[in-house]
Amino acid sequence: MLYPSVDKLKSRIDSKYSLVALASKRARQLHEHGDEKLDAYTSHKAVGKALEEIAEGALTPVQQDASAIYEDEI
């Protein structure tokens, strides 16, 4: 069985794309800097640790304003 479960992750973040993007960015940070947010992890790999942090609520995605993206292009 996988931990954390996809259902638990989906209850924290509604979009699979956002979940993957957040987990990959956090995994890179963990790999490069090692600044862990939880006291104990089940996983030994950076991606698993990132997913555990999301499942526990230690990480949340930041919402960007869509208009801010287009303002630079005008």
JOVEN-V769195 format. One line per field, one symbol per residue. ss: DSSP state (a for helix, b for strand, c for the rest). burial: b if it has 24 or more other ideal C-beta (glycine too) atoms within 12 Angstrom, else e. A space follows every 10 residues. Layout:
ss: ???
burial: ???
This chain:
ss: cccccaaaaa aacccaaaaa aaaaaaaaaa aaaccccccc cccccaaaaa aaaaaacccc cccccaaaaa accc
burial: eeebeeeebe ebbeeeeebe ebbeebbeeb eeeeeeeeee beeeebbbbb bbbbbbeebe eeeeeeeeee eeee
